[in-house]
Amino acid sequence: MANLSDSTSLEGFSRNESVKAASNHLRGLIKEEAAEDTPAFGDDSEQLLKFHGIYQQDDRDRRKEARARGLDKHHQLMIRTRIPGGVVSVQRARRVAPRCNTRRAR
């Protein structure tokens, strides 16, 4: 999975820089983990997703209930998009809207 030659050392890199350097051009294992039947991405993939403007979070509204019932966190993704000038055209809103609040069954 590495971009680095065998002679390149990751010594002195921060954890995040090491993950990025070894990620195969920011690919990492995101595709493989997305296909798995798991509720969340692993730590390295979660870090790489941030470079793509995607942030994994647990649902704060469900956090207390999940703890009380002994359940795992309910994860969700926030996707950052570009809105030039702060104005969204009707066409773009119609393309983005179907992706909002959809849940992929895992």
N, C-alpha and C positions, 0 to 999 in steps of 0.2 A: 504494500500500500504506500510505500514511500516515494517521494520525489527526489530524495537525496542519494548521492553516490555513496558507496561504502566508506569513502574516506571523510565524509562530512560528519562532524560531531554536533550533537544537539546540546552539548555541555554549555552552560551559561544562558540557554534559552529559558524563558518562562514556560510554565506548563502549556499555556495557550499557544505560544509561539511554536512549541514542539509539536503540538497537535496539528497546527496549520502546516508546518514544514513537512510532516509525514503523511499528509492527507491526500496525495495524488490530485493536486490542483483543486483543493477544497471539496473533493468528492467523498473521501473517507468511506464509511460504511452506511451512509444515509440511505441509499437505495435498498440495500439488503435489510436494514432495520425497519424500513417502512413496510416491507413485505412480510415481516414477522408478525406473529400473533402476540405482541406485547403492547402494554398500554402507553409506553413512553420510549423515547430515544435514549440511548446510552449517553454518558457524560461527554465523550469525545464528539459524537454526532451532534449533541445539543450545542456544543461550542461552535462546530462548523456551520450549523444552521444559522447562527447569528451573522456570519459573514454574508449569508444570502438574504438577510432581512427577515428571518423567521425565528420566532422566539417561543420556546416551550415553557409553559407555565402551568401551575396547578390552579384549579378553579377555586378561588377564595370563597366563593359563595357556598361551595360544597365541602370545604375543608373541615369545618367543625363537625358536620354531620358524619363525614367519613371517619374522622378520629373516634367519635363516639361509638360508631358501629364496628370499629376495628378494620376498616377497609383501607385500601391503598388510595393514594391521591388520585383525583380525577384530572388528568392532564388535558390541556388544550393548546392550540397553536395560535399565535398572533402573527400575522403576516403584514409586514410594512410595505406600503406601495408608494409610488411617487405621484404627487399631485402637483403638476407645474402651475405656479401662480395661485395655488389654493382653490382652483376651480375644476370640478369634475364634469366632463361632458355627459350628456344623457347616454350616449353610446357606450362610454366607458363604464358608467354606473350600471348599465344593463349587463355588461360582460362580467363585472365583478360581483354583483349582487347574488347570483346563484351559488357562489362559493362561500358566502357568508352564512354562518350558523348551520353549516352542514356537518354532519358527523359521519365519518367513515367507520363502518362496523369492522372491528378487528377480531 
